[in-house]
Amino acid sequence: MRLTIKTPLTTAAILTFAACASSGGGEDAPGALFFGATDSTASGNGLPFANDGGDVGDLEGQTATVLLPRTILNNAIGGAEQEVLEGQASFGPDDAVSLVVDGETLNFVEGVATRADGTTIEIQELFITLGTGVRLFQIFADGDFGGRIDQIEFAHFIVGAETNPDAIPLMPGTVLYTGGVRGRLFNEAGSAGASGELSGAIQLSVTFGDGTVSGDVFLNTDGPSINLGLAPTAITGNGFAGDLTIVSCTIGTCTSNSEIGGVFMGENAESIGGILDLDIGVTDSEGNTSDLVGNGGFIAFDQES
């Protein structure tokens, strides 16, 4: 399985994500899930910074650039595709949402959009914070043709009031952020894995003075419980992105080709909103193998705020 990056937006929008100068803990460009701002010129999602009065408590009339990890599981061929997509999410009255992504326009009314082939796709808000706010959305579809589900598709995206990079604190010591994880994880093949809704917890240690973030993601599934680790990773502007490796796994042995991306939110970086792209190999005690694929998002809070 291959992770691909799709960028259907304008060249200027693509450069917002791709041409990222590092600040703080190193000179390496951030990873594929970076979706923040590299300087104070403009936020990564196009909304006002929290420091400029940005507030996503009421999204009506606002349009945000979003980054979506997407998983498509094709039951007919027993395979999965992982992608990272850039799109535009516009919000109307009565919780209406219009999402333009991968050449498709999805107009959600009362949480449901009808596609060109007559199938439906749903949108659900999983997390929302108070104040300036961070909001996590999930879109999900069963490709149900004649009562037979041939394809399952799901993606997640974050909308939030970003911290202006110029306002990222510079303080000694380490600040702990903790919060929750939501998403979906599916077993691509084999019997040693999990499927369906995904929940969990996240703990991130941020050393602002050094410009680095590290931590752990704890995933609770219908199969194994999995602890993924983020090694010290550079903060770029107001965000970060990096690889997640296996710390522990409750079924046999596990490997990870997973990634994380996060952005500081609020006037004083009170929270972090982020997305996860998950690809976990599992081998149980009898030698059965599975590839658990999926994605999700998280919101974590500064425990000193």
N, C-alpha and C positions, 0 to 999 in steps of 0.2 A: 504494500500500500504506500502511496506517495502523497505527501502533503503539498498542495499547490496553492499559489497565491493568485487570486483573480482581482484585477484592478480595472473595472469598467468605467471609472470616473475620468475626469479631464486630466491632462498631464500635470497641471498645477496641483490638483488634489493628490495625485499619486506621489508627487515630490514631497508633499507634506508628511507622508508616512515614510518614504524611502530615504530622503536626504537628511539624515539625522546626525547632527554633530553631538558628540558626547561631552558631558560635563560631569565633574565630580570624580567617580571612582575608576576612570580608565578611558582609553581612547577607542575601544571597540564600538562599532555601531550596534544599536539595540536589535533584538531579534524580530522575528516575523510578526509577533503579536503586539508590537509597539503601536499605540494609538494616541499618544499624548502630544504635547506641544514642546518643541525644542527651544523656544525663546518666548519673550513676552509680546511678540507681534500679534499673534492670534492663537486661540485655543485649538486643540487638535480636532474637536468636534464642531467648530464654527459657532458655538454658543458663547455668550459673554463669560469671561472668567468670573469665579465667585467673588474675587476682589473688586470687580466692576459691577457688582449687583446681580450677577447671574444666579438664577434660582430655577430649578427644574421641578419644584413642587407642583407647579401648574405648567404643563407643556403645551397647552393649546396655542396654536399660531406659531410654534417654533419648529425649525427644521435642523436636524443634527446629522453630521457625517458620522457613520458608525462602522465599526469593524466587527465582522461576524465570523467566528469559526463555525463551519457547517459540516455535518456528517450525513451522508446518504448511504443507507444500508439496503442493498438490492437482494431481496430474499430469493429471487429467481435464479441468480447466479452465485449466491453465497458469498458476495464480496462487499466491501465498503470503500467509500471514497471520502477523503478528508480534504477540506478546502478552507482557505481564509478569504473572505469576501469583503470588499468595501461597498458601502451603500449609503443611501440617504433616507432618513426616517423623518416624516412630517406628521405633526400631531394636530388633530382637529377637535371640534366639540364632541361631547359625549363619548370620550375615549376612542374616537376614530383615529386610525393610524394608517398612513400610506408609506409603504416601504418599497424603494426602488433598489433592486440588487440583482446582479448577474443578468442584466437585460430584461428583467421581469418586474412589473409593477403589481404589488399586492395591496389592495385597498381593503383594510380590515374594518368591518362594521359589526359592532357588538362582539368583537373578538374573532371574527371569521372572515376569510377572504376566499373567493371562488376563482380557481385558476382557469386557464384557457381550455384545458382538457376536461373541465367539469368537476374535478376533485377539489377538495377544500383544504385549507391550511389555517391553523389557529395561532393566535398570539395571546400570551399570558404574561402578566407582570408578576415576577417572583419575589423581588425585594424592592423596598423603597425606604429611604432614610428621611429623617426630619430635617428641618432647616433648609440649607441650600440644596441638599438632597443628592442621592445617587440612586438610579433606578436600573434594575436588571430585568430584561425581557427575554422570553423564550418563544420561538416559533416552532411549530410541530405539525407534521402531516403524515397520515397513513395513505399510501397510494392504493386505495381500495377499488379494485376493478372487478365487478361481478361477484363481490363477497370475498375475493381473494386479495389479501394484502401483499402486493408484490414489492413495495418499496416503502421505506420509512425514512423520513428526512427531519432533521431538527437543527436549530442554530440558536445562539444566544448573543445578545449585545447589551452594552452598558451606555446609559445616557446620564451625564452628571455635570455639575458646575465645577469646572476644573480650577485648581490652584494656579495662579500666575507663577510661572517659574521663578520670577524675581522675588516672590514672596516665600519660596521654599525655605523653611527654617535652617539656620546654621547654628547648631548647638552641640555641645559635647555630650558624650554618652550615647545610649541607644534608646530609641522609642519603640515600644511594643504595640503592634496593631493586631487585634483579633476579631474574628467574625465568622460568617457562615458561607457555605458553598452550596450551590444548587445546579443541577444539570441533568443530563441523560447519558447513560453508558450502555452500549450494546455489545453482545458477544458475537463477533464476526463468524466464528467457527469453533466447534469443539464443545466440551461439556464442563470445562473447569472454570467457567466465568459467571458473569452477571448480566442482567439486562434491565432496562427500564429506568425509572427515576433514580436520580443520584443526589445524595445529600452529604454534608460533611462540614468540616471546620478548617479555618486557615489561621496561621499565626506567622506574622512577618515582623522581623527585627530590622529597624531602619536606623542607620548611623548617618545622620545628615551631614555631620562634619566631614566624613570620609566620602559621602555621596554613594553609599551602597545600601542594598537591601538583601536580606536572606530570610529563610524560614521554611515552614512546613505546610503541606496541604494534606488533610486527612479525609479520605474518601470512604463512605459507608455504602456498600453495594449489596445486591442480593447474593453475591458470592463472597469474594475476599474483601477484607478491610485492608486498605492500601494507604501507606504513608509515603508521599512524594516530597522530595527536598529541593529547595532552591539554594544553590551555593551563592556566596556574596556576588552580587550583580550590580553594575553601575546604574545609578540614576541619571537619566538623560532628560534635561529640561524638567518636566513635571511627571515623568513616567519611567517605566523600566520594562524590560522583557527578557526572558531567559528560558533555559531548559529545566525541566523537572526530572530528577532521577529517583530511583527507588531507594527508600530508606528501609522499609519493611513491608511484608506482605503475608497474610495469614494462610494462604494456600500455596504450598510448594515454593516455587521460585518465580520471581517476576522481573521483567525488564521494562524500561520506559523510553518512549520516544515522544514525550509530552512536553508542552510549552505553556508558559504563563505570561500575561501582560497586565500591567496595572498602571493607574493614573491617580495622583493625589487630588483630592476633592476638598472643597471648602476654602475659606479665606486663609486659614492657617494650617492647611493639610490635615484637617481633623479626621479624614477618612481616606480609604483607598478603594476604588472600584476597579474590577478587573475581569478578564476572561481567561478561559482555560481551553486548550486543545489537547485531548487525551488519547493516547495510543499506548496500551499496556499489554505486554505479552505475559501469559500465565502458563506455567507448567505445574500440574498437580503431582501428588505423591505417586500416582500410577503412571506418570509420563504423558497424560493427556494434555494437549496444548490448546490455548485459545488466544485470540487477539481481541482485547476489550477496547472498543473505539467509541469516542463521544466527545462532548464538549460541555461547557458550562460557564458559570460566572461566580463572582464573589463580591462581597462588601465587607471591609474590615475597618475597625475604629481604633483611633489613638486612645489607649487606656489611660493616658494622663490628661485628656481633655475633660 
